Amino acid sequence: MMRLNISSTKQNTAENFTDYLVELIKKNDNLHVALSGGSTPKIVFDELASRNLPKSGWEKVHFYWGDERCVPPDDAESNYKMTDEHLLSKIEIPEENVHRIRGEEDPKQEAERYSRVLKENIPEVDGLPRFDLIILGMGDDGHTASIFPYEIGLWNADQFCEVAEHPNSGQKRVTITGRIINHAANVAFLVTGEGKAEKVGQIIDKTGDYKAYPASLVEPYKGNLIWFLDEAAAQNITDPKGSQI
Ligand SMILES: O=C(O)[C@H](O)[C@@H](O)[C@H](O)[C@H](O)COP(=O)(O)O
């Protein structure tokens, strides 16, 4: 099931998504959540931290990452560092509930280790670890997690995590793959800004080269997909209401 949650501004999008996540935390005894990186999550993490959830709430949550740059955790490029600055350092989540991708390790070995981390920590459904929620962003090129259009074949990798490479910088990344993403109970895209509008419109309307964009492959088999968008990112969708299928 896919639905759109369209807000007027980026801040409203962050608030709506945070309401959704806080509700999930309250309704569940154990929540396994994969976080996205980049810049959009910063405003969401600040909003989430501002809600002052009690320690008893955070003790139910396990954080993972959908992807990580292969850099040390104190590097400006690190998704972990960004998350720590905007969220982890402000909340009472037990250290053992934070499952960092070790960007400082050998990428191939870390992809294998993290695949084991998912298998060992996340309850299986139909033989695969099933995240309660995977948060994804989308790049201007239609990439998601760290699966880029030129490497779209990574989506169908057998391993739960694979090594990717940024097309411009050549920066190595560790990313979860399509098997895990589409097995999640809930997937939430967080996409804002005019720069994303063209690809968002093509993916939602299934027009143009949408099949070339890894983000278009996100279709949870038995789960829910919600696009949290601001109006700027949603402006090209032909029938925003009708897309609430
Ligand atoms: O490590 C990363 O960069 C992200 O996981 C990546 O997939 C991100 O979500 C998109 O590039 C959107 O990034 P922005 O939110 O900064 O536009």
The ligand as a Tripos MOL2 file, in Angstrom:
@<TRIPOS>MOLECULE
LIG
   17    16     1     0     0
SMALL
NO_CHARGES

@<TRIPOS>ATOM
      1 O1         24.1490    8.7380    2.5510 O.co2     1 LIG1
      2 C1         23.3490    9.4020    1.8870 C.2       1 LIG1
      3 O2         23.6400   10.4260    1.2370 O.co2     1 LIG1
      4 C2         21.8950    9.0560    1.9060 C.3       1 LIG1
      5 O3         21.4990    7.9940    2.5310 O.3       1 LIG1
      6 C3         21.2840    9.2880    0.5600 C.3       1 LIG1
      7 O4         20.5720    8.2250    0.0210 O.3       1 LIG1
      8 C4         20.3730   10.4710    0.7530 C.3       1 LIG1
      9 O5         19.2050   10.0390    1.4400 O.3       1 LIG1
     10 C5         20.0010   11.1060   -0.5520 C.3       1 LIG1
     11 O6         21.2020   11.4270   -1.2380 O.3       1 LIG1
     12 C6         19.2020   12.3770   -0.3080 C.3       1 LIG1
     13 O7         20.0320   13.2580    0.3980 O.3       1 LIG1
     14 P1         19.4890   14.7220    0.8430 P.3       1 LIG1
     15 O8         18.4320   14.4360    1.8470 O.co2     1 LIG1
     16 O9         20.7010   15.3700    1.4200 O.co2     1 LIG1
     17 O10        18.9760   15.3640   -0.4010 O.co2     1 LIG1
@<TRIPOS>BOND
     1     1     2 2
     2     2     3 1
     3     2     4 1
     4     4     5 1
     5     4     6 1
     6     6     7 1
     7     6     8 1
     8     8     9 1
     9     8    10 1
    10    10    11 1
    11    10    12 1
    12    12    13 1
    13    13    14 1
    14    14    15 2
    15    14    16 1
    16    14    17 1
@<TRIPOS>SUBSTRUCTURE
     1 LIG1         1 GROUP 0 **** ****
